[in-house]
Amino acid sequence: MAACICAVRCCARLSVSVSARRCSGLSRAHGHFTSQRARRTFIEFFTEQHAHRAVASAPVRPRGDPSLLFVNAGMNQFKPLLLGCADPRSEMTSYRRVVNSQKCVRAGGKHNDLEDVGRDVYHHTFFEMLGNWSFGDYFKVEACAMAWHLLTEVYGIPAERLYVSYFIGDDASGLPPDEETQNIWLSLGVCPDHVLPFGMRDNFWEMGDTGPCGPCTEIHFDHVGNRNAATLVNADCPDVVEIWNLVFMQYNREADGGLHALPQCSVDTGMGLERLVTVLQGKRSNYDTDLFTPILSAIHKCSKAPAYRSQTGQYDGGKVDTAYRVVADHIRTLCVCIADGVYPGMTGAELVLRRILRRALRFSTEVLQAPEGSLASLVPMVAHILGDAYPELHTESDRIMEIININEAQFLSSLKQGRRVIDRTLSKMDKDTIQFPASVAWSLHRNLGFPLDLIELMLEEHCMTLDKYGLEQLIAEHEKLLSPSEGGAEERGLHLDLQSLSELQSRGVLHTDDSPKYSYSLQQDGTYLLALYNGQSLVSEVSEGQRCGIILDKTCFYAEQGGQTHDQGYFCKDGLQDVLFPVEHVHLAGGYVVHNITATETLRTGDQIELHVDETQRLACMVKHTATHILNFALRELLGSGVVQRGSHITADRLRFDFSSKASLSVSQLQELERIIQDIIQENNVVHMQEVPLARAIQIAGLRTVDEVYPDPVRVVSVGVPVSDLLSNHTHKHTSAELCCGTHLLRTGGIRDLVIVSERQTVKGISRIIAVTGDDARQAWEAGLALQEEVESLAVRINTDSAPSLPTTQRLSKEVGQLTDAVESTPIPQWQRRELQTQLKALQRSANTTIRKLEIKEAAAKAKELLSRHSKKAVLVDTLETVSISVVMKTVNQLSEHAPDSLIMLLSHLQPSGRVLCACQVPKGHVAVTASEWALAVCGRLRGNAGGSATVAKGVGTAMDITDLQETIRFAEEFAHIKCQHTQ
């Protein structure tokens, strides 16, 4: 296998003392390193002594990486560098030596520690990953030497307590042993019996199924000491734990499983702060360090449980200490996630956070017996411990506490509702049934967040079990719906792999000049096809029908980025104007713009082609993007500067904008928001756009940014004020100014009109607006006016009928329902939708009240007539004419009041459908037959179904003709008489 091509000073030695020392215990480390000092020492060691650049932690919500729910490793934010697809104009491309402390969450997805948290003393959902990186700078020698020096000399950890592992090689993969790393450790003075070989599972790190990978070397610590613990390394022994992993990325895993040497080697190291502090503070449990002990003390003060004792397994009576660890870990995760804009919700990362919150609440309330509000009261303590490193925890504390309290109230309400559903389901089940239906359990878990293990515990009390097989099938079906469909990756486009990107650069292929996308004109002067990519490698030619990505020297197509969808259009080869190549997708990869097409003719590198952008689609996107900026500005004008953008998506049809908000906007707020936007549109302000050095741009007062890695220089988009005035502070006008790479109108008047057609809270604390512009906005206004006229007309008909009949009122009630559906589904102004919904609810209540009164009146008349015919029969079965099951039931009830000892059943035969409505009632305490049993037997004969309780039931069936109905009446009477005779 080819050797790694990288600049490594193989024989270099750092001028540090790294020789191994005799056992000296932990006296030098114990008691001296707080968690804050340990974190700060790590950063300063690499910045001050080894010229690393300190980079802030990325938020735990991944930047543009749909493969992750949360950032779960320090390397996540550097993936664009490792994959070679970083924007060449971004600051990231200048990184060579980097150090940071990264906030990480491992819950959900491939790396999921959620269910293990609490059971032991070292698993966490949130943890901090200390790491140092080299991107084409130093390699194995320096990485090992720096790590050993920091651990043994700076932190003072005894060398004899440390064990290092290296990669032993893998014949099947053609990978040789990493003898270089083995020799480095030996040269640093590590005892030979502390340098241990391991295979692919433990000492070969891979980013995923494809991508950069390489051998790693791990440093393990023996908590016991004064022994040789080599056999316990990687043996799942809690006394010997890995504290630092040094990954040497020197290969790339291809789609076919093969390995190729990387053009540039990198170092990626990761050391969990929690485990490090446990070592430095002489503890055996992460929860006994100063990262957790203040939180555990705070939990004890607000609970009725005994103090934390660090017990696990069988020694943890009542799972009290497990509960302490769960709550302490989960409150840290909640604080960090909510501060970074991930709120408890119903999908993706939000759903995982919802489960974490509810798991913490269960242990807090049920095991620790803490009162409501206790979980949120721990937030200030978490901010105190972690706030120096992550100041957003201080600024967001109030919001975090509010969201936790709101979700706690919702969960406690859901628990009560869930228990009622379980009890009701159990009461309806056959006494011989021992399995609880999976569909009910899944519905409780999915819709109410009811924990599955709590359902099982409740069922154990009733000597029942959960249908595990059925539940697994439902979960699998749900996960299948959530997973990307087959071919989804192809729909998003062919993405250049690392080797192909490197090959482009080695060939000297210049990055695509996409500046023409801002000229807002079609490019027909011809561009040259520089490269073709077939999904696996660069090729010189593609034939008809082959899907490929093409790279040009310049392009006017906008690649999907910044929330704006990609351009549509086509290109044609020079001289072949009648052969069109439709462009399916456009995206960026490491400075190259990749146009995905399916070839309609042979294409070769060097071909000259003409580009044709779909002007209508592009202009529509420009309108929506400028409107999005104005909407962002208007929201801050309306709600204050605390509004934070949480996401956006711009297409030709509509714009979507997510923002922080405690609640949905009111009708008056929606109206005012649209008024502010309309004023800016009518002013027809100039939209100014200018590229500015990033350092200067971020100094603009009131500038809006989102969590992205921006290029340098960066494009500033300002509405109504020249960018130069913003930079020189020569303006007092409050305006929209954002960093943005998207395409925009030249004046705001081009938007013409904007209507917010939807506004709702996606999760508590995050609202989503959907808006349309131009002709779509005008149509929304017109549709709203039309629906308003219909609602007003219906209100007149309902309110002015002084002597309504039951059929008329039922028909009007149905119209209310149909109009309600239309108001809900038709794109109209959201403020108007809310007003119409309020009016329709009032009309529905009025119609329902009238229907109930008329049904009672009709039922009383029918009951009087039936009583006169049947006197006081023990079993009364008859028919009545009505189309309402409600009237049938009310008539049965009226008869039962006058004949309380009788078994009563009434049937209504609807024509021409033949449908039969059935209702029955038996006296309370009647043991011969239950109402549900009687109704089920009769409706079963009518090829239908029924349900109810022991005293009241209803159902439906179908009678072929009047003879069939009369025979059913005789059957119902005989069934009841026979049942009664058997009990006498």
Residue pairs with C-beta under 8 A, 6 or more apart in sequence:
1 174
1 175
1 176
1 259
1 261
2 260
2 261
3 261
4 250
4 251
4 261
4 262
4 265
5 261
5 262
5 263
5 264
5 265
6 136
6 139
6 250
6 262
6 264
6 265
7 136
7 137
8 138
8 139
8 140
8 141
8 265
9 138
9 141
9 142
10 141
10 180
11 141
12 141
12 142
13 141
13 145
14 142
14 145
14 146
14 149
16 145
16 146
16 149
16 153
17 149
17 153
18 145
18 148
18 149
18 152
18 153
18 188
18 189
19 188
19 189
20 152
20 159
20 160
20 188
20 189
20 190
20 191
21 152
21 158
21 159
21 160
22 160
23 158
23 160
23 161
23 225
23 226
24 158
25 158
25 225
26 156
26 157
26 158
26 161
26 279
26 280
26 282
28 156
29 155
29 156
29 157
29 279
29 280
29 281
29 282
30 280
30 281
30 282
31 281
31 282
32 156
32 280
33 41
33 155
33 277
33 280
33 281
34 290
35 273
35 277
35 289
35 290
35 291
35 385
36 388
36 389
38 155
38 273
38 276
38 277
38 280
39 101
39 128
39 130
39 273
39 389
41 154
41 155
42 99
42 101
42 130
42 150
42 271
43 54
43 99
43 100
43 101
45 146
45 150
45 154
46 52
46 54
46 97
46 99
46 132
46 146
47 53
47 54
47 99
50 97
50 132
50 146
51 97
52 97
52 98
52 99
52 132
53 95
53 96
53 97
53 98
53 99
54 98
54 99
54 100
55 77
55 95
55 98
55 99
55 100
56 100
57 100
57 101
57 102
57 103
57 389
57 390
58 71
58 76
58 77
58 102
58 103
58 707
59 71
59 103
59 340
59 341
59 707
60 70
60 71
60 103
60 104
60 105
60 126
60 336
60 337
60 340
60 342
61 70
61 71
61 337
61 340
61 341
61 342
61 349
61 707
62 68
62 69
62 70
62 71
62 76
63 77
63 707
63 708
63 709
64 708
65 76
65 79
67 208
68 76
68 109
69 105
69 107
69 108
69 109
69 348
69 349
69 352
70 104
70 105
70 106
70 107
70 108
70 109
70 337
70 342
70 349
70 352
71 77
71 102
71 103
71 104
71 105
72 104
72 105
72 106
72 109
72 111
73 102
73 104
73 129
73 270
74 100
74 102
74 104
74 129
74 130
74 131
74 133
74 268
74 270
75 82
75 131
75 133
75 207
75 268
75 270
76 102
77 102
78 92
78 95
78 98
78 133
78 135
78 268
79 207
80 86
80 87
80 92
80 590
80 709
81 92
81 93
81 95
81 135
81 266
82 135
82 207
82 211
82 212
82 249
82 266
82 268
83 211
83 212
83 498
83 501
84 498
84 501
84 502
84 590
85 496
85 501
85 588
85 589
85 590
86 92
86 93
86 590
86 709
87 93
87 588
87 590
87 591
87 709
87 711
88 511
88 590
88 591
89 591
89 711
89 712
89 713
90 709
90 710
90 711
90 712
91 694
91 709
91 710
91 712
92 709
95 133
95 135
96 134
96 135
96 136
96 137
97 132
97 133
97 134
97 135
97 137
97 138
98 132
98 133
98 135
99 131
99 132
99 133
100 130
100 131
101 128
101 129
101 130
101 131
101 273
101 389
102 128
102 129
102 131
103 126
103 128
103 336
103 340
103 390
104 126
104 127
104 128
104 129
105 125
105 126
105 333
105 336
105 337
106 112
106 113
106 124
106 125
106 127
107 113
107 114
107 125
107 333
107 352
107 355
107 356
108 114
108 349
108 351
108 352
113 123
113 124
113 125
114 125
114 352
114 355
114 356
114 359
116 123
117 123
117 124
117 125
117 325
117 326
117 329
117 330
118 319
118 322
118 323
118 325
118 326
118 329
118 363
119 312
119 313
119 322
120 238
120 312
121 238
121 284
121 285
121 286
121 287
121 288
121 310
121 312
121 325
122 238
122 241
122 274
122 275
122 278
122 285
122 286
124 274
124 286
124 329
124 332
125 329
125 330
125 333
125 356
126 329
126 332
126 333
126 336
126 337
127 272
127 273
127 274
128 272
128 273
128 274
128 389
129 270
129 271
129 272
129 273
130 270
130 271
130 272
130 273
130 276
131 268
131 269
131 270
131 271
132 143
132 146
132 267
132 269
133 266
133 267
133 268
133 269
134 142
134 143
134 266
134 267
135 264
135 266
136 264
136 265
136 266
138 267
139 248
139 265
139 267
140 180
140 181
140 184
140 248
140 267
141 184
143 246
143 248
143 267
143 269
144 181
144 184
144 185
144 188
144 217
144 246
145 184
145 188
147 219
147 244
147 246
147 269
148 185
148 188
148 190
151 157
151 162
151 219
151 243
151 244
152 158
152 159
152 162
155 276
155 280
157 221
157 279
157 280
158 225
159 189
159 190
160 191
160 194
160 225
161 221
161 222
161 225
162 190
162 194
162 219
162 220
162 221
162 222
163 194
163 195
163 196
163 219
163 220
163 221
163 222
163 229
163 230
163 233
163 240
164 185
164 190
164 194
164 195
164 196
164 217
164 218
164 219
164 220
165 195
165 196
165 197
165 198
165 202
165 203
165 217
165 218
165 220
165 233
165 234
166 177
166 178
166 181
166 182
166 185
166 195
166 196
166 197
166 198
166 203
166 215
166 217
167 175
167 177
167 178
167 181
167 197
167 198
167 199
167 200
167 203
167 204
167 215
167 216
167 217
168 177
168 178
168 197
168 198
168 199
168 203
169 175
169 176
169 177
169 178
170 199
170 200
170 204
173 200
173 259
174 259
175 204
175 215
175 259
177 197
178 203
178 215
178 217
178 248
181 215
181 217
181 248
182 195
182 197
185 195
185 217
186 192
186 195
193 228
193 230
194 230
196 230
196 233
197 203
198 234
202 218
202 234
203 215
203 216
203 217
203 218
204 213
204 214
204 215
204 216
205 213
205 214
205 215
205 216
205 245
205 247
205 249
205 268
206 213
206 253
207 213
207 253
209 253
210 252
210 253
210 254
210 255
210 497
211 252
211 253
211 498
212 249
212 251
212 252
212 253
212 262
212 266
212 498
213 249
213 251
213 252
213 253
213 259
214 247
214 248
214 249
214 250
214 251
214 265
215 247
215 248
215 250
216 245
216 246
216 247
216 248
217 245
217 246
217 248
218 234
218 242
218 244
218 245
218 246
219 242
219 243
219 244
219 245
219 246
220 233
220 234
220 240
220 241
220 242
220 243
221 240
221 241
221 243
221 275
221 279
222 229
222 232
222 239
222 240
223 238
223 239
223 240
223 241
223 279
223 284
224 239
229 237
229 239
229 240
232 239
232 240
233 240
234 242
238 284
239 284
241 275
242 275
243 271
243 272
243 275
243 276
243 279
244 269
244 270
244 271
244 276
245 269
245 270
245 271
246 267
246 269
247 267
247 268
247 269
247 270
248 265
248 267
249 262
249 265
249 266
249 267
249 268
250 261
250 262
250 265
251 259
251 260
251 261
251 262
252 259
252 260
252 261
252 262
252 497
252 498
252 499
253 259
254 260
254 497
254 499
255 497
255 536
256 536
260 499
262 498
262 502
263 502
263 506
264 502
273 291
274 286
274 289
274 291
275 286
277 286
277 289
277 290
277 291
278 284
278 285
278 286
278 288
278 289
281 288
281 289
281 290
283 289
285 310
286 292
287 293
287 296
287 308
287 310
287 324
287 325
287 328
288 310
290 385
291 385
292 328
294 381
294 384
294 385
295 328
295 331
295 332
295 378
295 381
295 382
295 385
296 308
296 324
296 328
298 377
298 378
298 381
299 308
299 324
299 327
299 328
299 364
299 368
299 370
299 374
299 378
300 307
300 308
300 324
302 370
302 371
302 374
302 377
302 378
303 364
303 368
303 369
303 370
303 374
304 368
304 369
304 370
305 320
305 323
305 324
305 367
305 368
305 369
305 370
306 320
308 320
308 321
308 324
309 320
309 321
310 321
311 317
311 320
311 321
312 321
312 322
316 322
318 367
319 363
319 367
320 367
320 368
322 363
322 367
323 363
323 364
323 367
323 368
324 368
326 359
326 360
326 363
327 360
327 363
327 364
327 368
327 375
327 378
330 356
330 357
330 359
330 360
331 360
331 375
331 378
331 379
331 382
332 382
332 386
333 353
333 356
334 353
334 356
334 357
334 360
334 375
334 400
334 404
335 379
335 382
335 383
335 386
335 393
335 400
336 386
336 390
336 393
337 343
337 349
337 353
338 353
338 396
338 399
338 400
338 403
338 404
338 765
339 390
339 392
339 393
339 395
339 396
339 399
339 400
340 392
341 644
341 646
341 660
341 707
341 766
342 349
342 350
342 353
343 350
343 353
343 403
343 763
343 764
343 765
343 766
344 350
344 353
344 354
344 357
344 403
344 407
344 763
344 764
345 351
345 353
345 354
345 762
345 763
345 764
345 766
346 354
346 763
347 482
350 763
354 407
354 449
355 449
357 375
357 404
357 407
357 408
357 411
358 407
358 411
358 449
358 451
359 451
360 375
361 375
361 408
361 411
361 412
362 451
362 454
364 370
364 374
364 375
365 372
365 412
372 408
372 409
372 412
373 405
373 408
375 404
375 408
376 400
376 401
376 402
376 404
376 405
376 408
377 401
379 397
379 400
379 401
379 404
380 397
382 393
383 393
383 394
383 397
386 393
387 393
387 394
393 400
399 660
399 765
402 662
402 765
403 764
403 765
406 764
407 764
411 449
414 448
414 449
414 450
415 450
417 448
418 444
418 448
418 450
418 455
419 458
421 440
421 444
422 436
422 440
422 444
422 455
422 458
422 459
425 436
425 437
425 440
426 436
426 462
426 464
428 947
429 436
433 464
434 463
434 464
434 465
435 464
435 465
435 466
435 467
436 455
436 459
436 464
436 465
436 466
436 467
437 467
437 470
438 466
438 467
438 468
438 469
438 470
438 471
438 473
438 474
439 470
439 474
441 452
441 455
441 466
441 467
441 471
442 471
442 474
442 475
442 478
444 450
444 455
445 451
445 452
445 455
446 478
452 466
452 471
455 466
456 465
456 466
459 465
459 466
489 495
490 547
491 585
492 585
492 587
493 549
493 584
493 585
493 586
493 587
493 594
493 596
494 533
494 534
494 535
494 547
494 548
494 549
494 594
494 596
495 587
495 589
495 594
496 504
496 533
496 549
496 589
496 590
496 592
496 594
497 536
497 537
499 537
500 533
500 537
500 538
501 589
501 590
501 592
503 538
504 531
504 538
504 551
504 592
509 530
509 531
509 551
509 592
510 553
511 590
511 591
511 592
512 551
512 552
512 553
512 554
512 555
512 591
512 592
512 593
513 553
513 554
513 555
514 554
514 555
514 556
514 557
514 558
514 559
514 593
515 554
516 523
516 554
516 555
516 556
517 555
517 556
517 557
517 558
517 567
517 743
518 689
518 743
519 556
520 618
520 622
520 743
520 746
521 556
522 556
522 611
522 612
522 613
522 615
523 554
523 555
523 556
523 610
523 611
523 613
524 610
524 611
524 612
525 610
526 574
526 608
526 609
526 610
527 552
527 553
527 554
527 555
527 608
527 609
527 610
527 611
528 552
528 553
528 606
528 607
528 608
528 609
529 550
529 551
529 552
529 603
529 604
529 605
529 606
529 607
529 608
529 609
530 551
530 552
530 553
530 605
531 538
531 550
531 551
531 592
531 605
532 538
532 539
532 540
532 541
532 542
532 548
532 549
532 550
532 551
532 603
532 604
532 605
533 539
533 548
533 549
533 550
533 551
533 594
534 542
534 546
534 547
534 548
535 547
535 548
535 549
539 548
540 604
540 605
541 602
541 603
541 604
541 605
542 548
542 599
542 602
542 603
543 599
543 602
544 599
544 600
544 601
544 602
545 598
545 599
546 598
546 599
547 596
547 597
547 598
547 599
548 596
548 597
548 598
548 599
548 603
549 594
549 595
549 596
549 597
550 594
550 595
550 597
550 603
551 592
551 593
551 594
551 595
552 593
552 595
552 609
552 611
555 593
555 595
555 611
556 567
556 611
556 613
557 566
557 567
557 569
557 583
557 586
557 593
557 595
557 611
557 613
558 564
558 566
558 567
558 586
558 618
558 621
558 742
558 743
559 566
559 586
559 587
559 588
559 593
559 594
560 566
560 585
560 586
560 587
560 588
561 587
561 588
561 741
561 742
562 708
562 740
562 741
562 742
563 628
563 647
563 648
563 649
563 650
563 742
564 621
564 625
564 650
564 742
564 743
565 621
565 649
565 650
565 651
565 652
566 585
566 586
566 587
567 583
567 586
567 613
567 614
567 617
567 618
567 621
568 583
568 613
568 614
568 617
569 582
569 583
569 611
569 612
569 613
569 614
569 617
570 580
570 581
570 582
570 583
570 612
571 580
571 581
571 583
571 595
571 597
571 609
571 610
571 611
571 612
572 578
572 579
572 580
572 581
572 609
572 610
572 612
573 579
573 581
573 601
573 603
573 607
573 608
573 609
574 607
574 608
574 609
574 610
576 601
579 600
579 601
580 600
581 597
581 599
581 600
581 601
581 603
581 609
582 597
582 598
583 595
583 596
583 597
584 596
584 597
584 598
585 595
585 596
586 593
586 594
586 595
586 596
587 593
587 594
587 596
588 594
616 652
617 652
618 743
620 652
620 653
620 774
621 650
621 651
621 652
621 742
621 743
622 743
622 744
622 745
622 750
623 745
623 750
623 751
623 773
623 774
624 650
624 651
624 652
624 654
624 655
624 773
625 650
625 655
625 740
625 742
625 743
625 744
626 687
626 719
626 744
626 745
626 748
626 750
626 751
627 655
627 677
627 751
627 754
627 771
627 773
628 648
628 650
628 655
628 657
629 717
629 719
629 736
629 738
629 740
629 744
630 677
630 680
630 681
630 719
630 736
630 748
630 751
630 754
631 655
631 657
631 673
631 677
631 754
631 769
631 771
632 645
632 657
632 659
632 704
632 736
632 738
633 680
633 704
633 719
633 735
633 736
634 673
634 676
634 677
634 680
635 643
635 659
635 673
636 643
637 676
637 734
638 669
638 672
638 673
638 676
639 661
639 669
642 660
643 659
643 660
643 661
644 659
644 660
645 657
645 658
645 659
645 704
645 706
646 658
646 659
646 660
646 766
647 656
647 657
647 658
648 655
648 656
648 657
648 658
649 655
649 656
650 656
650 742
653 772
653 776
654 757
654 770
654 771
654 772
654 776
655 770
655 771
655 772
655 773
656 768
656 769
656 770
657 768
657 769
657 771
658 762
658 766
658 767
658 768
658 769
659 766
659 767
659 769
660 765
660 766
660 767
661 761
661 765
661 766
661 767
662 765
663 761
664 759
664 760
664 761
664 767
665 673
665 759
665 767
667 831
667 834
667 835
668 831
670 756
670 759
670 829
670 830
670 831
670 834
671 831
673 756
674 754
674 755
674 756
674 829
674 831
677 754
678 753
678 754
680 719
680 720
680 748
681 748
681 749
681 751
681 752
681 753
681 754
682 749
683 720
683 748
683 749
684 747
684 748
684 749
685 719
685 720
685 747
685 748
686 719
686 720
686 746
686 747
687 717
687 718
687 719
687 744
687 745
687 746
687 747
687 748
688 716
688 717
688 718
688 719
688 720
688 721
688 722
688 723
689 715
689 716
689 717
689 718
689 723
689 744
690 715
690 716
690 722
690 723
690 724
691 713
691 714
691 715
691 716
692 713
692 714
692 715
692 716
692 723
692 727
693 712
693 713
693 714
694 710
694 711
694 712
694 713
694 714
695 712
696 727
697 703
697 713
697 714
697 716
697 739
698 705
698 739
699 727
700 716
700 726
700 727
700 737
701 726
701 729
702 734
702 735
702 737
703 716
703 726
703 737
703 738
703 739
704 736
704 737
704 738
704 739
705 738
705 739
710 739
711 741
714 739
715 739
715 740
715 741
716 723
716 726
716 737
716 738
716 739
716 740
717 736
717 737
717 738
717 739
717 740
717 742
717 744
718 726
718 735
718 736
718 737
719 735
719 736
719 737
719 748
720 733
720 735
720 736
720 748
721 731
721 733
721 735
721 737
723 737
725 731
726 737
745 751
751 773
751 774
752 773
752 774
752 777
753 773
753 774
753 777
753 778
753 781
754 771
754 772
754 773
754 777
755 771
755 772
755 773
755 776
755 777
755 780
755 781
755 827
755 828
755 829
756 769
756 770
756 771
756 829
756 830
756 831
757 770
757 771
757 772
757 780
757 827
757 828
757 829
757 830
758 768
758 769
758 770
758 830
759 767
759 768
759 769
759 770
759 830
760 767
760 768
761 767
761 768
762 768
771 777
772 780
772 827
776 827
779 827
780 827
780 828
780 829
781 828
781 829
783 826
783 827
783 828
784 828
784 829
784 832
784 833
787 819
787 822
787 823
787 826
787 828
787 832
787 836
788 832
788 836
790 819
790 822
791 819
791 823
791 836
791 839
791 840
791 843
794 812
794 815
794 816
794 819
794 843
795 839
795 843
797 812
798 812
798 816
798 843
798 846
798 847
799 846
801 808
801 809
804 850
804 854
805 854
806 851
806 854
806 855
806 858
806 884
806 887
807 883
809 847
809 850
809 851
809 854
810 851
810 884
812 847
813 844
813 847
813 848
813 851
816 840
816 843
816 844
816 847
817 844
819 840
820 837
820 840
820 844
823 833
823 836
823 837
823 840
824 833
824 837
851 886
855 884
855 886
855 887
855 890
856 890
858 882
858 887
858 890
858 891
859 887
859 890
859 891
859 893
859 894
860 894
862 880
862 882
862 887
862 891
862 894
863 891
863 894
863 895
863 898
866 876
866 878
866 880
866 891
866 895
866 906
867 895
867 898
867 899
869 878
870 876
870 878
872 899
872 902
873 899
873 902
874 901
874 902
874 903
874 980
875 902
875 903
875 973
875 976
875 977
875 980
876 895
876 899
876 902
876 903
876 904
876 905
877 904
877 905
877 906
877 907
877 969
877 972
877 973
877 976
878 906
878 907
878 969
879 906
879 907
879 908
879 909
879 965
879 969
880 887
880 888
880 891
880 906
880 907
880 908
881 908
882 888
882 891
882 908
882 917
883 908
883 910
884 917
885 908
885 917
885 919
885 954
885 956
887 908
888 906
888 907
888 908
888 917
888 918
888 919
888 954
889 919
889 952
889 954
891 906
891 919
892 904
892 905
892 906
892 919
892 920
892 921
892 952
893 921
895 902
895 904
895 906
895 921
896 902
896 904
896 921
896 923
900 923
901 923
902 923
903 920
903 921
903 922
903 923
903 926
903 929
903 934
903 976
903 980
904 920
904 921
904 922
905 918
905 919
905 920
905 934
905 935
905 938
905 972
905 976
906 918
906 919
906 920
907 916
907 917
907 918
907 938
907 965
907 968
907 969
907 972
908 916
908 917
909 915
909 916
909 959
909 962
909 965
910 916
910 917
913 958
914 958
914 959
914 960
914 961
915 956
915 957
915 958
916 939
916 942
916 944
916 956
916 957
916 958
916 959
916 965
916 968
917 954
917 956
918 935
918 938
918 939
918 942
918 944
918 946
918 954
918 955
918 956
918 957
919 935
919 952
919 953
919 954
919 955
920 931
920 934
920 935
920 938
920 952
920 953
920 954
921 931
921 951
921 952
921 953
922 929
922 930
922 931
922 934
922 950
922 951
923 951
924 951
926 950
926 951
927 983
928 976
928 979
928 980
928 982
928 983
929 975
929 976
929 979
929 980
930 949
930 950
930 951
930 953
931 948
931 949
931 950
931 951
931 952
931 953
932 946
932 947
932 948
932 949
932 950
932 953
934 953
934 972
934 975
934 976
934 979
935 946
935 947
935 948
935 953
935 954
935 955
936 945
936 946
936 947
936 953
936 955
937 972
937 975
938 946
938 955
938 957
938 968
938 971
938 972
938 975
939 945
939 946
939 955
939 956
939 957
940 946
940 957
941 957
941 968
941 971
942 956
942 957
942 958
942 959
942 964
942 968
943 957
943 958
944 955
944 956
944 957
944 958
945 955
945 956
945 957
946 953
946 954
946 955
946 956
947 953
947 954
947 955
948 954
948 955
957 968
959 965
959 968
